Amino acid sequence: MCIRDSIEDNLVTLPEDLSRNVMTKEVMIDTLINQLIPYIFDASVGTEREELKIAYYVNTKALLGELYLEKNDYQNAAAYLKLACESYLNQTSLLKVDRTYQNEAWSTIFLNAETAELENISVIPFSSVEQQNNPLADLFGYDFGYMVKPSTVLVNSFLNQVPASGPEGDLYRGLGITFDLDSTAISSGDYTYITKYEIDRNDPFGSDIIISRAADLHLLLAEAYNRLGDETSQEYALMLLNQGVNNVNPKPAEFARWSRNLGVRGRVYLNEKEVPEELAGEDRIRYIEDLIIEERALELAFEGKRWADLVRIAERRNEPEYLADKVAAKFEGTPQYNEIRSRLMNPDNWYLPFE
């Protein structure tokens, strides 16, 4: 049964006046910011939660930081995103990218996600035992022919990662965790499929959907710092992206409480991303920004962040080709490539409804 068929229409009669005030994206963002600000330091709103109520938790500071990032107010974005990481669980804990989920433990972020409280901020839990099946499982699973598949571009990005030591590849986030190969599914050879929502093979329909988590905020914070443009802020951005505060000496005073932070790439033992020394100004900002967005594609693969990331950067740079090229790349060599790229070169087609 389709989900839409199981929900009855509760709009019995149509209202007489269907006129509505349509706000632009910019106006909506400003409206949300103005509505959030009075509650940012209200401990009763979004800063505490009961045990195992993570699904209902919204970090108001994180949301405000994301809104400021969307409107390219990088000073406020950095301030509130950092505050969000430092005001967790009634102001007593930090959202960390540390050893808690290091090594193979990284995959436990997605197993009973509501209990991984040092990483996950907000999740939607599912349980097949309670007949509350994750609706994504069918789309990703074998029974429906892997309707949603990882792109070759993403798979190659995982496989081509360079670890600090050991064999090539993203060993903890890639093969076997984010995606896998099934040579029996298609007779023509190896076939990639998404496993992030069925890490527990005994209960593929009981996996959770993560709305917001620590690594997401750390990378958004890195994005905001980088866009501030000064040398110190860009060092902070690369620190959060790479090996973290733990490996910086002396440690920045602003990150005195972050001593256990390993960085998004450091946590999974990947080498540092470096920036050519000759780059400066806007070229350097864009280069670091590209590194951060590439890392978000890996760290947050199939968590529903990619489209928003591409739209945000394309709009910021006023370059629709940034989004169009990356999406169309999945169809390179097929008849759909030019059609998809052409459609996405028009920003009007990035939002629903579109022609």
C-alpha positions in Angstrom: 0.0 0.0 0.0 1.3 3.4 -0.9 1.7 5.9 2.0 -0.5 8.4 0.2 -3.3 5.8 0.0 -3.2 5.2 3.8 -3.8 8.8 4.8 -7.4 10.1 4.6 -8.1 13.6 3.3 -9.1 15.7 6.3 -9.8 18.8 4.2 -13.6 18.1 3.9 -14.5 21.5 2.5 -12.4 24.0 0.7 -12.1 27.5 2.2 -13.9 30.2 0.3 -10.8 32.4 0.1 -7.8 30.6 -1.3 -5.7 33.7 -1.7 -2.3 33.6 0.0 0.7 35.7 0.5 3.6 34.1 -1.3 6.9 35.1 0.3 10.3 34.8 -1.3 12.9 32.6 0.1 14.8 35.6 1.4 11.8 36.9 3.2 11.0 33.5 4.7 14.5 33.2 6.1 14.4 36.6 7.7 11.0 35.8 9.1 12.3 32.5 10.7 15.3 34.3 12.1 13.1 37.0 13.8 10.9 34.3 15.2 13.8 32.2 16.5 15.9 34.9 18.1 13.7 35.4 21.2 14.0 31.7 22.1 17.7 31.1 21.5 18.7 31.4 25.2 15.4 30.1 26.5 16.3 26.7 28.2 12.7 25.5 27.7 12.9 25.6 24.0 15.1 23.3 22.0 18.0 23.1 24.5 16.9 20.1 26.6 15.3 16.8 26.0 14.1 13.8 27.8 15.9 10.5 27.6 15.4 8.9 24.1 13.3 11.8 22.9 16.0 12.8 20.4 13.5 12.6 17.6 11.7 15.7 18.9 14.8 17.7 19.6 15.6 20.8 17.7 18.8 22.7 18.4 17.6 26.3 18.0 21.1 27.7 17.8 22.0 25.3 15.0 18.9 26.2 13.1 19.6 29.9 13.5 23.2 29.3 12.3 22.0 27.5 9.2 19.6 30.3 8.4 22.3 32.9 8.6 24.5 30.7 6.4 21.8 30.6 3.8 21.7 34.4 3.7 25.5 34.6 3.6 25.8 36.3 7.0 28.9 34.4 7.9 29.7 36.2 11.1 26.4 35.3 12.7 26.4 31.8 11.1 29.8 31.0 12.7 28.8 32.4 16.1 25.5 30.4 16.3 26.8 27.2 14.8 29.7 27.2 17.3 27.4 28.0 20.1 25.2 25.1 19.0 28.1 22.7 19.4 28.9 24.1 22.8 25.4 24.2 24.4 24.3 20.6 24.1 22.2 18.8 26.8 21.4 21.7 29.0 24.6 23.6 28.4 26.8 20.9 29.9 28.2 19.0 27.0 29.7 19.5 23.6 28.7 18.0 20.3 31.9 16.2 19.4 33.7 14.7 16.5 35.9 12.6 18.7 36.9 9.0 19.5 33.3 8.1 20.5 32.5 7.0 17.0 36.1 6.3 15.8 37.1 3.3 13.8 34.4 0.8 13.1 32.2 2.5 15.7 31.4 5.1 13.1 28.7 2.9 11.7 26.9 2.8 15.1 25.8 6.4 14.5 23.2 4.8 12.2 22.2 1.9 14.4 19.5 2.8 17.0 20.4 6.4 16.0 18.4 7.9 18.9 20.9 6.5 21.4 24.0 8.0 19.7 23.4 11.2 21.5 26.9 12.6 21.2 26.6 12.7 17.5 22.9 12.8 16.6 20.8 15.8 17.3 17.5 14.9 15.7 16.4 11.6 14.1 13.3 9.8 13.0 13.3 6.4 14.6 11.7 3.3 12.9 11.1 -0.2 14.2 10.0 -3.2 12.1 9.2 -5.0 15.3 6.5 -2.3 15.9 5.6 -2.5 12.2 7.0 1.0 11.8 9.1 0.4 8.7 11.6 2.9 7.3 10.0 3.9 3.9 13.4 4.3 2.3 14.2 0.6 2.8 12.1 -0.4 -0.2 13.7 2.1 -2.5 17.2 1.1 -1.5 16.7 -2.6 -1.2 17.1 -5.6 -3.4 13.4 -6.5 -3.5 12.6 -3.4 -5.5 15.7 -3.6 -7.7 17.7 -0.9 -5.9 15.5 1.9 -7.3 17.8 4.5 -5.6 21.5 3.8 -6.3 24.8 5.5 -5.5 26.2 7.4 -8.4 29.5 6.3 -9.9 30.9 9.7 -9.1 30.2 9.2 -5.4 31.4 5.6 -5.3 34.7 6.6 -6.9 35.1 9.5 -4.5 35.0 7.0 -1.6 37.3 4.5 -3.3 39.9 7.2 -4.2 40.2 8.6 -0.7 43.7 8.5 0.7 44.0 7.4 4.3 46.7 8.6 6.8 48.0 5.0 6.5 47.0 1.7 5.0 45.2 0.8 1.8 43.5 3.4 -0.4 39.9 4.1 0.2 37.5 5.5 2.8 37.6 2.4 5.0 35.0 3.4 7.6 32.4 5.5 5.6 32.7 3.8 2.2 32.5 0.3 1.0 30.4 -1.9 3.3 28.9 1.0 5.3 27.6 3.7 2.9 27.4 1.4 -0.1 28.3 -2.1 -1.1 28.8 -4.3 -4.2 26.5 -7.2 -5.2 27.7 -9.2 -8.1 24.7 -11.5 -7.9 22.1 -8.8 -8.4 22.9 -8.1 -12.0 24.2 -10.8 -14.2 26.4 -8.4 -16.1 28.8 -7.9 -13.1 29.3 -5.9 -9.9 26.4 -3.7 -8.9 26.6 -1.0 -6.3 23.8 -0.4 -3.8 23.2 1.8 -0.7 23.7 0.2 2.6 23.6 3.2 5.0 20.0 2.5 5.9 20.5 -1.2 6.4 23.8 -1.6 8.2 21.9 -4.0 10.5 21.2 -6.6 7.8 18.9 -8.5 10.2 16.6 -5.5 10.4 16.8 -3.5 7.2 13.4 -1.9 7.7 14.1 -0.7 11.2 16.9 1.8 10.4 16.5 5.4 11.4 16.6 8.6 9.4 19.0 11.3 10.7 17.9 14.9 10.4 20.8 16.6 12.0 24.1 15.5 13.6 27.4 16.8 14.9 29.5 16.3 11.8 26.9 18.2 9.8 27.2 21.2 12.1 31.0 21.0 12.2 31.2 21.2 8.4 28.7 24.0 8.2 30.7 25.9 10.8 33.9 25.3 8.7 32.0 26.7 5.7 31.1 29.8 7.6 34.6 30.3 9.0 36.1 29.9 5.5 33.8 32.6 4.1 34.9 35.1 6.7 38.0 35.2 4.6 40.7 36.1 7.1 43.7 33.7 7.7 42.7 32.7 11.2 39.1 31.8 10.3 40.3 29.8 7.3 42.7 27.9 9.6 39.8 27.1 11.9 37.8 25.8 8.8 40.6 23.5 7.7 41.1 22.4 11.3 37.5 21.3 11.6 37.6 19.6 8.2 40.9 17.8 8.7 42.6 16.6 11.9 40.7 18.7 14.5 41.6 20.7 17.5 43.2 17.7 19.2 46.2 17.9 16.8 46.7 21.6 16.9 49.3 23.0 19.3 49.0 25.5 20.8 45.2 25.2 20.8 43.2 28.3 19.8 41.7 29.9 22.9 38.3 30.0 21.2 38.4 26.1 21.2 39.7 25.5 24.7 36.8 23.1 25.4 37.3 21.2 22.1 40.6 19.4 23.0 39.1 16.0 22.1 37.9 17.1 18.6 39.6 15.0 15.9 38.1 16.6 12.8 35.7 15.1 10.3 38.5 13.5 8.3 40.7 12.7 11.2 38.0 10.6 12.9 38.0 8.2 9.9 41.8 8.3 9.5 41.9 10.1 6.2 44.8 12.4 5.2 44.5 16.2 5.4 43.2 18.2 2.5 45.8 20.9 1.7 45.4 24.2 0.0 48.0 25.4 -2.5 50.1 28.2 -1.0 49.8 30.4 -4.1 46.0 30.7 -3.8 44.7 33.9 -2.2 41.6 35.9 -1.9 38.4 34.6 -3.5 40.3 31.8 -5.2 41.4 30.5 -1.9 38.0 30.8 -0.4 36.4 28.9 -3.3 39.0 26.2 -3.1 38.5 25.5 0.6 34.7 25.8 0.1 34.9 23.1 -2.6 36.9 20.8 -0.2 34.2 21.3 2.5 31.3 20.6 0.1 33.1 17.5 -1.2 33.5 16.2 2.3 29.9 16.8 3.1 29.0 14.6 0.1 31.0 11.8 1.7 30.2 12.3 5.4 26.5 12.9 4.8 25.8 10.7 1.8 22.2 9.8 1.4 21.2 11.9 4.5 19.3 14.4 2.4 21.8 17.3 2.5 23.3 17.3 -0.9 20.7 19.2 -2.9 20.5 22.0 -0.3 24.3 22.2 -0.3 24.5 22.5 -4.1 21.7 25.1 -4.2 23.3 27.2 -1.5 26.7 27.3 -3.1 25.4 27.9 -6.6 23.2 30.8 -5.4 26.1 32.2 -3.4 28.4 32.2 -6.4 25.7 33.1 -8.8 26.8 30.2 -10.9 24.0 27.8 -11.9 26.6 25.6 -13.6 28.0 24.7 -10.2 24.8 22.7 -9.5 24.0 21.7 -13.1 27.4 20.2 -13.7 27.5 18.2 -10.5 24.0 16.7 -11.0 24.4 16.1 -14.7 27.8 14.3 -14.1 25.8 11.3 -12.9 24.4 11.0 -16.4 27.6 11.5 -18.3 27.7 9.5 -21.5 23.9 9.1 -21.6 21.3 10.8 -23.8 19.9 12.5 -20.6 23.1 14.4 -19.8 22.5 17.5 -22.0 18.8 17.6 -21.2 19.4 17.5 -17.4 22.2 20.0 -17.5 20.2 22.4 -19.6 17.2 22.2 -17.3 19.2 22.8 -14.2 21.0 25.8 -15.7 17.7 27.6 -15.0 17.5 28.3 -11.2 13.7 28.4 -11.5 13.9 24.6 -11.9 15.6 24.1 -8.5 12.4 24.6 -6.6 8.9 23.1 -6.6 6.7 23.6 -8.4 8.7 23.8 -11.6 7.6 23.8 -15.3 
